[in-house]
Amino acid sequence: GIDSLSPYLFKEYQNLLFNLLSKIEDLNIIEQAMSKLRDPALKDYILIRLYEKKKDRKNLNETAWQLIKNHPETEAAYYASKVVKPKTKLEQKLFGKVYYYHNDYDLAIKHLRKSLFDDDVNFYLGNIYYNREQYSKALRYFALSKRAAAYYNRGRIYESLEKWHEAILMYDSLQARHKGSS
């Protein structure tokens, strides 16, 4: 399909497509071209760029938040995070997820700490500290998460610290609590 590109070309492709579509005045032609795209995040990205050009703040905000909420792992969501500002605790969490997925851990921590601490937030913060090898902080957040991956990562941390008994207990508890989950 038109949008089945290698990730390293995606950003260039987005900009190229936007530049072409932004030169077209007829919205029907733009909509027709966008209907060929299968990737909803790419469609939203193009809409955001068009709303920016038209200075349509209402549709820009609505589309940007939709993109951030539904596709936080995409480059398009990262772009959208630059055109809107979080005001609520939920929006802080959504921003934190976008930055988490893009390995911008300092910004992820900043926004996640301003959100409501739920299972997701504790898991993301645990993973950030795990990736930074700040194991005591990672363990603290993973202990507050019920996700199977949080139990698994706690076991991995205990292995790294050569706390074999704790690692075994964690893996046993993972198996007992999360039968059939991945």
Secondary structure, 3 states (H helix, E strand, C coil): CCCCCCHHHHHHHHHHHHHHHHCCCCHHHHHHHHHCCCCHHHHHHHHHHHHHHHCCHHHHHHHHHHHHHHCCCCHHHHHHCCCCCCCCHHHHHHHHHHHHHCCCHHHHHHHHHCCCCCHHHHHHHHHHHHHCCCHHHHHHHHCCCCCHHHHHHHHHHHHHCCCHHHHHHHHHHHHHHCCCCC
